[in-house]
């Protein structure tokens, strides 16, 4: 029996949790398409200092798909917390160095994949150097994902990628060959949308015969998606990606979290995402599947050396894949 080809699109921890589970399934062939707009934290420093493509999201995906011993996976995620290396991860440094040695991020990924015994393929969405850019109503241009991530951008008038990046041909082929495409949860404007607005991506998604699925975020992000419901996430994605809509939407229905988590969410001015008015999408034939998708262990241990905020909640990847009929 041929393996089911599953492609994830995203970046960061949302893809990580799904890929960690997908690699355990013997009947699945996994490909991960990763955003290339990251310019914050360790990745941003290396882009400036070494002139390389962003390594952070690639590094997380490599670790997610790794079948190497735990110690080697921990080595790739180790973040220095003292001295001139503070904030950098070993994996980011290694990938950036491999890119300089080989002259190609794709070759750096292949070599790192050998070291980590990776199960699956990893494709940068583009190999063109570029940045995320947002224009505000007053004309201010906010440049760079690392800056945008920490700015209030709701009400923006334009969002784009600079320097006209081109879609990676290998990422395009993976999408066209896929049986299921999963748009993973994550930082909406900084990790998800940058994949979907690469020129040509919307057209390739429309051309693909795969079942297209989005796993909607559990929480809103202050100043980015404040007040967003599932419906608002879809409207914004459709508007920015030239009308693209997935066939299936998975969203969380469990709003019960511990008092401690409620306080942490409130402190970061986030909200749990509710369904909202989905009538127009149902008329368009979009299937909505709502279930308890919260992982049992949801609190994230924050690393003081890590300058990037990480989500307080996680999806249960097993539940997500079971709903899609993808299981052992």
C-alpha positions in Angstrom: 0.0 0.0 0.0 1.4 3.4 -1.0 2.1 5.9 1.8 -0.2 8.9 2.3 1.7 12.1 1.4 1.1 14.8 4.0 2.5 18.3 3.8 2.6 20.8 6.6 2.9 24.5 6.0 3.9 26.9 8.8 6.8 27.6 11.1 7.7 27.3 14.8 6.0 25.3 17.5 2.7 24.7 15.7 4.4 22.6 13.0 6.7 21.1 15.6 3.9 19.3 17.5 2.2 17.9 14.4 5.5 16.7 12.8 6.6 15.1 16.0 3.5 12.9 15.9 3.5 12.4 12.1 7.0 10.9 12.0 5.8 8.0 14.2 3.2 6.9 11.6 4.5 4.2 9.3 2.0 4.8 6.5 2.8 8.5 6.1 5.3 10.3 3.9 5.9 13.7 5.5 7.1 17.0 4.0 7.3 20.3 5.9 7.2 23.6 4.2 8.8 26.3 6.4 8.5 30.1 6.4 11.6 32.1 5.6 10.8 35.5 7.0 12.0 35.1 10.5 14.3 38.0 11.6 14.0 37.9 15.4 16.1 36.5 18.2 19.0 34.2 17.4 17.9 33.8 13.7 17.8 37.6 13.2 21.3 38.1 14.6 22.7 35.4 12.3 21.0 36.8 9.2 22.7 40.1 9.9 26.1 38.8 11.0 26.5 36.0 8.5 24.3 36.9 5.6 22.4 33.6 5.8 18.8 32.6 5.4 16.7 32.2 8.6 17.5 29.0 10.4 15.2 29.0 13.4 12.0 27.4 12.1 14.0 24.9 10.0 15.9 23.9 13.1 12.7 23.2 15.0 11.3 21.1 12.1 14.6 19.1 11.9 14.3 18.3 15.6 10.6 17.4 15.3 11.4 14.9 12.5 14.6 13.5 14.1 14.9 9.9 15.1 18.3 10.5 16.8 18.9 9.9 20.5 17.4 12.5 22.8 20.8 14.0 23.7 21.5 14.9 20.1 18.0 16.5 19.8 18.6 18.5 22.9 22.0 19.6 21.5 20.2 21.2 18.5 17.8 23.0 20.8 20.4 24.1 23.4 20.2 27.9 23.9 23.3 29.6 25.3 22.5 31.8 28.3 25.8 33.5 29.0 28.5 35.5 27.3 28.6 36.7 23.6 26.6 33.6 22.5 23.7 34.4 24.8 20.3 33.8 23.0 21.7 31.7 20.2 20.8 28.0 19.8 23.4 25.5 18.8 21.2 24.3 16.0 20.9 27.8 14.5 24.6 28.2 14.6 25.2 24.8 13.0 22.7 25.4 10.2 24.1 28.8 9.4 27.6 27.5 9.4 26.6 24.6 7.1 24.9 27.1 4.8 28.2 29.1 4.5 30.2 25.9 3.9 27.9 24.4 1.3 26.7 27.6 -0.2 23.0 26.5 0.1 20.4 26.3 2.9 18.9 23.3 1.1 22.2 21.4 1.3 22.7 22.6 4.9 19.3 21.0 5.7 20.3 17.8 4.0 23.5 17.6 6.0 21.9 18.4 9.3 19.2 15.9 8.4 21.8 13.2 8.1 23.2 14.1 11.5 19.7 14.0 13.1 18.5 11.0 11.2 15.5 12.9 10.0 12.3 11.1 8.8 10.7 13.3 6.2 11.6 16.2 3.9 12.0 19.9 4.8 11.5 22.6 2.2 12.0 26.3 2.7 9.0 28.0 1.1 11.4 30.2 -0.8 15.2 30.4 -1.1 15.1 34.1 -1.9 16.2 36.5 0.8 13.4 38.8 1.8 11.7 40.4 4.8 8.1 40.8 6.0 6.8 44.3 5.8 3.6 46.0 7.2 2.3 49.5 6.3 0.2 51.2 9.0 -2.7 53.7 8.3 -0.4 56.7 9.1 2.0 55.6 6.4 4.6 54.1 8.8 6.4 51.1 7.4 7.2 48.4 9.9 10.0 46.3 8.5 11.1 42.8 9.5 9.3 39.9 11.2 11.2 40.4 14.4 10.0 43.9 14.8 6.5 43.2 13.5 6.1 40.4 16.0 6.3 42.9 18.9 4.3 45.7 17.4 0.6 46.6 17.3 -0.3 46.0 13.7 -4.1 45.6 13.7 -5.7 48.0 11.2 -2.6 47.8 8.9 -3.2 48.8 5.3 -0.7 46.5 3.6 1.3 43.5 4.3 3.9 42.0 1.9 7.2 40.3 1.4 10.0 42.5 0.1 12.3 41.7 -2.8 9.7 39.6 -4.7 10.7 36.1 -3.4 10.0 33.1 -5.7 8.3 29.9 -4.6 10.8 27.1 -4.0 10.2 24.5 -6.9 10.6 21.6 -4.4 7.9 23.1 -2.1 5.6 23.5 -5.1 6.1 19.9 -6.2 5.4 18.7 -2.7 2.1 20.6 -2.6 1.0 19.3 -6.0 1.9 15.7 -5.0 0.3 15.8 -1.6 -2.8 13.9 -0.4 -3.3 16.2 2.6 -2.0 19.7 3.2 -2.1 21.0 6.8 -1.7 24.6 7.5 -0.3 24.4 11.0 -1.2 26.7 13.9 1.3 29.4 14.8 2.1 33.1 14.9 -0.5 34.1 12.3 1.1 37.1 10.7 4.7 36.1 11.3 4.8 32.4 10.6 1.6 31.4 8.7 0.8 34.3 6.4 4.4 34.7 5.1 4.1 31.2 3.5 0.8 32.0 1.9 1.7 35.3 0.4 4.8 34.1 -1.4 4.0 34.8 -5.1 2.5 31.7 -6.7 1.6 29.9 -3.5 -2.1 30.6 -3.7 -2.3 29.4 -7.2 -0.4 26.2 -6.4 -2.6 25.5 -3.5 -5.7 26.0 -5.7 -4.2 23.6 -8.3 -3.4 20.9 -5.8 -5.9 18.1 -5.5 -5.0 17.5 -1.9 -7.4 17.9 1.0 -6.5 21.2 2.5 -6.9 21.7 6.2 -6.2 24.5 8.6 -5.7 23.9 12.4 -6.8 27.2 13.9 -4.8 28.8 16.7 -5.9 28.3 20.3 -5.2 31.8 21.4 -5.2 35.3 19.9 -2.1 37.5 20.0 -2.2 41.0 21.4 -2.1 43.7 18.7 -2.2 41.2 15.9 -5.3 39.1 16.2 -7.0 40.6 19.3 -10.7 39.7 19.2 -10.3 37.2 16.3 -12.7 34.3 16.1 -12.2 31.2 13.9 -14.2 33.1 11.3 -11.9 36.2 11.4 -8.8 34.0 11.0 -10.4 32.5 7.9 -11.5 35.9 6.5 -8.0 37.3 6.9 -6.3 34.3 5.4 -8.7 34.3 2.4 -8.2 38.0 1.8 -4.4 37.9 1.9 -3.9 34.7 0.0 -5.8 35.6 -3.2 -9.0 33.9 -2.2 -7.6 30.6 -1.0 -9.8 28.7 1.5 -9.2 25.2 3.0 -11.8 22.5 2.7 -11.6 21.6 6.4 -11.2 23.7 9.5 -10.2 22.2 12.8 -10.8 24.3 15.9 -10.7 23.9 19.7 -13.9 23.8 21.7 -12.4 23.3 25.2 -12.2 26.7 26.9 -11.5 25.3 30.3 -8.0 25.9 31.5 -6.4 26.1 34.9 -6.6 29.3 36.9 -2.9 29.7 36.6 -3.1 29.6 32.8 -6.1 31.9 32.7 -4.0 34.5 34.6 -1.0 34.0 32.3 -3.2 34.4 29.2 -4.8 37.5 30.6 -1.4 38.9 31.5 -0.3 38.6 27.9 -3.7 40.0 26.8 -4.6 37.0 24.8 -8.0 35.3 24.5 -9.1 31.7 23.6 -10.4 31.6 20.1 -14.1 30.9 19.7 -16.0 29.9 16.5 -17.7 33.2 15.5 -20.1 33.5 12.6 -19.1 31.0 10.0 -22.3 31.0 7.9 -20.6 32.4 4.7 -17.9 29.8 4.8 -20.4 26.9 5.4 -22.3 28.2 2.3 -19.0 27.9 0.4 -18.7 24.3 1.4 -16.0 24.6 4.1 -16.2 21.8 6.7 -15.8 22.9 10.4 -14.8 20.3 12.9 -14.8 21.4 16.5 -13.3 19.2 19.3 -11.3 19.5 22.5 -7.9 19.9 20.9 -5.9 21.0 24.0 -2.9 19.0 24.9 -3.0 17.7 28.5 0.3 19.4 29.4 -0.2 22.9 28.1 2.1 25.2 30.1 5.3 26.0 28.4 8.5 26.5 30.4 9.9 29.9 29.3 13.6 30.1 28.7 15.1 33.4 30.1 17.7 33.4 27.3 15.0 33.2 24.7 13.9 36.7 23.5 10.9 35.3 21.5 7.6 34.8 23.2 6.3 31.2 23.0 2.6 30.1 23.1 1.2 29.2 26.5 -1.1 26.4 25.0 -0.4 23.5 22.6 -2.6 21.4 20.4 -2.9 17.7 21.0 -1.4 16.4 17.7 -2.8 12.9 18.2 -6.3 14.3 18.4 -5.8 16.5 15.3 -4.5 13.6 13.2 -7.3 11.3 14.4 -9.9 13.8 13.2 -8.2 13.8 9.8 -8.2 10.0 9.7 -4.4 9.9 9.9 -3.4 7.5 12.7 -1.4 4.3 13.3 
